[in-house]
């Protein structure tokens, strides 16, 4: 699993304060720690930065490149700020996060990606928002996103499609559709574009104690559909352990065997079944209840694990 570290994000109060103070050491420590924890690229989400984006993005690129060689993903709606950041990159091939199928952005952002030899994350959404069904999301990719990139001779091998994870606390019906979108996107174009998701979005708005469980169960399911790249928290050791179990096919523990069963049933396009679960094991039951939420079989509530 290729993990793009998510932790340099303006939503964090610590990141917000460090950015205001231009605390280079804070960002260097955070970047280095994410890479040490397993991140193979780093997402830098500083918000729109309408007033100072053209100064702050190149500053951040220079600061982080002093301590790591991994690719940097510049995450903003401020295209001028992103372009300024791309000009400062001296190491690995950067990533632009992101473009959507909205006409204005789809016209402009891919041209910047091509100019600076940047990979490009493209979201399966348009002016009307994010469609629910897998087919609609796939259609956006094959009817709008990929054709635009082919039109400007941008290499599809540098394209990363994001079919968009939404939170189970507000958009639960999207969860199983995303799994099918990930599966289908791998076969709709030759060569197939890479696919990535923002995994932690699944648990946004969920009490902190329950977030990792939702993320790692969803991760196992998405890996079953073929996902091998995600923007996620590299510091989540339980999530990383699930990735390891699946990649190494480690059936050495009962919970590990359950995660493998979940993965394998998605891969085989089979229904999840409680026959895979030791119902006397509270940890396995927590995983099973989370599967029920993510397959939209049981309505999510904050107390779902107690039901």
ABEGO torsion letter per residue (X at the ends): XBBBBAABBAABAAAAAAAAAGBAAAAAAAAAAAAAAGBABBBBBAEAGAAAAAAAAAAAAAAAAAABABBBBBBBABAAAAAAAAAABABBBBBBOBBBABAAAAAAAAAAAAAAGBBBBBBBBBAAEBBABAAAAAAAAAAAAAAAAAAAGBBAAABBBBAEBBBAAAAAAAAAAAAAAAAAAAAABOBBBBBBBBAAAAABGBBAAAAAAAAAAAAAAAAAAGBABBBBBAABAAAAAAAAAAAAGBAABAAAAAAAAAAAAAAAGBBBBAAABBAABAAAAAAAAAAAAAAGABBBBAAAAAX
